[in-house]
Amino acid sequence: MAEAGGGSLDPLANLIAEREFLDPVNDKRRRCRARQADTRCWRVADVRRRLGATVLAAFVSLAGAGPAPGQANAASEYQVKAAFLFHFAQFVEWPPEAFENAGAPFTYCTMGEDPFHGVLDEGLSGKTIGGRTLRVRHLKEPREEQGCQLLFLGTSEKKRLSAAIATASGSAVLTVGETEHFAQEGGIIGFCREQNKIRFEINLDAAEKAKLKISAKLLALAKTVIGNPRGN
């Protein structure tokens, strides 16, 4: 597991996190009770509860000082998304050839304008995943993707989205985006909004093409899963 650092969490980001992970669990439990759910139903709810608590704890370690009032909404959203990115990497398995060598760092990349404005860099500083140190690179062009294990494509890259996904396709790169229908258009994990909650969709077919194995625990949290899990 990755090491956790200190820090305070913006109240709005905390609220988003609680709504995202805790409310769905309570709804699930109520539905389970209503239909006298079997053990399997409770097991799914328990996975969501435990993983939700893990991600919620990450928001505390990733968030720095609170933003100015006028910037609170956007800054808090990207604090939450930065925490998601940190944990996505813990529930995905990369093939050995994705890294230069056993001691190579795990590299997060963003394309074009950095929507995190330093939050991702600061949040990942000093942390490790699977014994690998974490680093962040900010790319200008899709052809610079070599050496990235996770590539985030923000809304500013909408016009170059197809080219970036095509360049990464077949490589062991976890593509994550926030444009509408990102996963349906070939990306692996796409953020989406549902009733003011940050959710995500997973394209398993794209993940398999990239030779990435996504944990069943992460699949259980997804709003939508495209394709059928094989060997997860």
Backbone torsions as a table, in degrees:
resi	resn	phi	psi	omega
1	MET	NA	153.9	-179.7
2	ALA	-75.7	151.3	177.1
3	GLU	-75.9	145.8	-179.4
4	ALA	-107.2	139.3	177.8
5	GLY	-101.5	-175.9	179.7
6	GLY	-93.6	-174.7	177.7
7	GLY	138.0	162.8	178.8
8	SER	-108.9	153.4	-176.4
9	LEU	-107.5	131.6	176.0
10	ASP	-61.0	134.7	-177.0
11	PRO	-55.7	-36.8	-179.3
12	LEU	-66.5	-41.4	177.8
13	ALA	-62.8	-37.4	178.0
14	ASN	-62.6	-43.2	179.9
15	LEU	-63.2	-44.8	178.3
16	ILE	-59.3	-43.4	-178.9
17	ALA	-62.6	-44.6	-179.0
18	GLU	-65.2	-41.9	178.7
19	ARG	-64.3	-37.6	-176.5
20	GLU	-69.5	-44.3	-171.5
21	PHE	-104.2	-31.5	-174.6
22	LEU	-87.2	-41.5	-179.8
23	ASP	-62.1	-45.5	178.0
24	PRO	-58.0	-33.7	179.0
25	VAL	-65.8	-45.1	179.7
26	ASN	-63.2	-40.5	177.0
27	ASP	-62.4	-40.2	-179.7
28	LYS	-63.7	-42.5	-179.9
29	ARG	-64.1	-41.3	179.8
30	ARG	-62.9	-41.1	178.6
31	ARG	-65.8	-37.4	179.2
32	CYS	-63.1	-44.1	-179.8
33	ARG	-64.1	-42.0	-175.4
34	ALA	-60.3	-35.4	-178.5
35	ARG	-108.3	20.1	178.6
36	GLN	50.6	60.2	-172.9
37	ALA	-59.6	152.5	177.4
38	ASP	-86.4	-178.4	-176.4
39	THR	-60.2	-33.9	-177.2
40	ARG	-64.2	-40.5	179.9
41	CYS	-62.0	-44.5	178.8
42	TRP	-65.5	-31.9	-179.4
43	ARG	-65.7	-41.4	177.9
44	VAL	-62.1	-44.1	179.1
45	ALA	-62.5	-37.6	-179.2
46	ASP	-68.0	-38.8	177.1
47	VAL	-61.1	-44.1	179.4
48	ARG	-63.1	-41.6	-178.5
49	ARG	-63.9	-48.0	-176.2
50	ARG	-67.7	-43.4	179.8
51	LEU	-70.5	-35.4	177.1
52	GLY	-62.5	-40.5	178.6
53	ALA	-65.5	-36.6	179.0
54	THR	-63.8	-46.7	-179.8
55	VAL	-66.8	-39.6	178.6
56	LEU	-59.8	-40.1	178.1
57	ALA	-63.4	-32.7	-178.9
58	ALA	-67.3	-31.3	180.0
59	PHE	-59.8	-35.9	-179.6
60	VAL	-65.3	-42.6	-176.7
61	SER	-76.0	-28.2	-176.8
62	LEU	-85.1	-28.9	-174.4
63	ALA	-80.7	139.9	178.1
64	GLY	-102.5	-142.2	179.8
65	ALA	-66.4	150.3	-178.3
66	GLY	-66.9	147.4	-179.4
67	PRO	-78.2	169.0	175.0
68	ALA	-65.3	151.8	-175.9
69	PRO	-50.5	-42.5	-178.2
70	GLY	-69.6	-15.4	-177.8
71	GLN	-109.7	3.9	-171.0
72	ALA	-58.6	-47.6	-175.6
73	ASN	-61.1	-51.8	-178.0
74	ALA	-65.6	-43.8	-178.7
75	ALA	-63.7	-42.5	-179.6
76	SER	-65.1	-38.6	178.4
77	GLU	-59.4	-42.6	-177.7
78	TYR	-80.1	-20.5	169.6
79	GLN	-65.3	-43.7	178.5
80	VAL	-63.8	-45.5	-179.0
81	LYS	-65.8	-35.3	176.4
82	ALA	-62.8	-40.0	178.3
83	ALA	-65.1	-40.1	176.0
84	PHE	-58.8	-47.1	-178.1
85	LEU	-59.7	-41.2	178.4
86	PHE	-58.7	-44.5	-176.8
87	HIS	-81.8	-28.0	175.0
88	PHE	-53.5	-43.9	-176.8
89	ALA	-64.3	-22.6	-179.6
90	GLN	-82.3	-14.4	-178.0
91	PHE	-117.1	20.0	176.4
92	VAL	-129.3	140.0	179.5
93	GLU	-109.2	125.1	177.9
94	TRP	-96.7	147.1	175.2
95	PRO	-70.3	153.6	-178.6
96	PRO	-54.1	-35.0	-176.7
97	GLU	-70.5	-6.7	178.0
98	ALA	-71.6	-15.3	-178.2
99	PHE	-117.4	146.9	-179.8
100	GLU	-60.6	-41.7	178.2
101	ASN	-160.2	178.4	-175.8
102	ALA	-62.9	-25.0	-178.5
103	GLY	-100.4	4.2	-178.1
104	ALA	-66.6	147.5	179.8
105	PRO	-73.2	163.8	171.4
106	PHE	-91.4	124.3	-171.8
107	THR	-110.5	120.7	171.9
108	TYR	-93.1	135.2	178.4
109	CYS	-126.8	144.6	170.8
110	THR	-118.2	153.1	-178.7
111	MET	-111.8	131.1	177.2
112	GLY	72.4	-141.5	-179.5
113	GLU	-63.4	133.1	-178.5
114	ASP	-83.1	105.7	-178.6
115	PRO	-71.7	-15.7	-178.8
116	PHE	-81.0	-19.5	178.4
117	HIS	50.2	45.8	175.3
118	GLY	92.4	-13.0	-178.4
119	VAL	-62.8	-41.1	-179.5
120	LEU	-66.3	-45.8	178.9
121	ASP	-58.0	-47.3	-177.4
122	GLU	-67.5	-41.3	-177.0
123	GLY	-67.4	-33.6	-177.6
124	LEU	-89.2	-10.7	-177.9
125	SER	-59.9	126.0	177.2
126	GLY	84.1	-1.4	-179.6
127	LYS	-95.8	161.0	177.8
128	THR	-134.9	156.8	172.8
129	ILE	-135.2	121.7	-179.7
130	GLY	59.6	32.3	-180.0
131	GLY	82.1	-1.7	-179.9
132	ARG	-100.1	135.3	175.0
133	THR	-69.8	156.2	-178.9
134	LEU	-105.5	141.1	175.1
135	ARG	-139.1	160.2	-179.3
136	VAL	-124.2	133.1	174.9
137	ARG	-121.3	142.5	177.6
138	HIS	-112.7	112.2	-173.3
139	LEU	-94.9	155.5	177.2
140	LYS	-104.0	-32.2	-175.8
141	GLU	-131.8	150.0	178.3
142	PRO	-57.1	-31.4	-177.5
143	ARG	-68.3	-9.1	179.9
144	GLU	-89.1	7.0	-174.2
145	GLU	-67.2	-18.6	-176.6
146	GLN	-56.8	130.7	-179.6
147	GLY	95.7	-5.2	177.3
148	CYS	-89.9	140.0	172.3
149	GLN	-100.9	-29.7	176.3
150	LEU	-132.3	128.8	-178.8
151	LEU	-120.8	119.2	177.8
152	PHE	-99.9	129.3	179.8
153	LEU	-116.6	111.5	-177.9
154	GLY	-83.7	179.8	-178.2
155	THR	-65.2	-24.2	-180.0
156	SER	-67.1	-17.1	-177.5
157	GLU	-100.0	18.2	-176.6
158	LYS	-55.8	-40.1	-178.3
159	LYS	-70.0	-27.2	-178.1
160	ARG	-104.7	12.0	-174.2
161	LEU	-60.5	-49.6	-177.7
162	SER	-59.9	-42.3	-179.8
163	ALA	-65.6	-40.8	-178.9
164	ALA	-66.8	-42.7	179.1
165	ILE	-66.2	-40.7	179.6
166	ALA	-63.7	-40.0	179.7
167	THR	-65.1	-39.3	-178.7
168	ALA	-79.9	-21.2	-176.0
169	SER	-56.9	130.2	180.0
170	GLY	89.2	-17.0	176.1
171	SER	-91.7	158.8	-179.0
172	ALA	-81.9	65.2	-179.1
173	VAL	-124.1	126.4	176.5
174	LEU	-84.0	106.1	179.6
175	THR	-87.1	128.8	179.6
176	VAL	-128.5	132.0	-178.0
177	GLY	-139.7	173.0	-178.2
178	GLU	-128.7	4.6	176.5
179	THR	-78.1	157.2	-177.9
180	GLU	-62.1	135.6	178.2
181	HIS	63.8	27.8	-178.3
182	PHE	-57.5	-48.2	-178.6
183	ALA	-66.5	-38.1	179.4
184	GLN	-66.1	-24.6	-177.5
185	GLU	-94.2	11.7	174.2
186	GLY	112.3	-9.2	174.3
187	GLY	-72.8	162.5	-176.2
188	ILE	-88.0	-47.1	177.5
189	ILE	-128.3	126.3	-179.7
190	GLY	-120.3	126.1	174.6
191	PHE	-72.8	147.3	176.0
192	CYS	-149.3	166.0	-179.8
193	ARG	-109.1	139.6	174.6
194	GLU	-145.3	111.1	-179.0
195	GLN	50.9	50.0	178.1
196	ASN	65.0	19.7	176.0
197	LYS	-110.6	147.5	174.6
198	ILE	-89.4	117.1	178.6
199	ARG	-118.7	179.9	175.6
200	PHE	-149.0	152.9	178.2
201	GLU	-116.5	150.4	-178.4
202	ILE	-125.1	132.0	175.0
203	ASN	-102.9	98.4	-177.7
204	LEU	-67.7	-33.0	179.0
205	ASP	-61.9	-42.6	178.5
206	ALA	-67.5	-36.5	179.0
207	ALA	-64.5	-42.6	179.4
208	GLU	-65.7	-37.3	177.9
209	LYS	-62.4	-32.6	179.0
210	ALA	-86.8	1.6	179.6
211	LYS	63.8	35.2	178.2
212	LEU	-107.2	138.7	178.6
213	LYS	-107.6	119.5	-179.0
214	ILE	-99.2	128.9	-178.2
215	SER	-61.5	145.2	176.4
216	ALA	-61.2	-27.8	179.2
217	LYS	-64.5	-39.8	178.8
218	LEU	-72.7	-38.2	178.6
219	LEU	-61.0	-34.4	-178.7
220	ALA	-66.0	-23.2	-179.3
221	LEU	-91.8	-12.7	-175.3
222	ALA	-70.8	145.4	174.9
223	LYS	-68.6	-42.5	-178.9
224	THR	-140.5	140.3	174.5
225	VAL	-121.5	121.7	179.1
226	ILE	-95.6	124.0	-177.7
227	GLY	95.5	171.4	-178.8
228	ASN	-105.7	134.8	178.2
229	PRO	-66.2	135.5	177.4
230	ARG	-132.2	109.5	176.0
231	GLY	75.8	20.7	177.8
232	ASN	-90.2	NA	NA
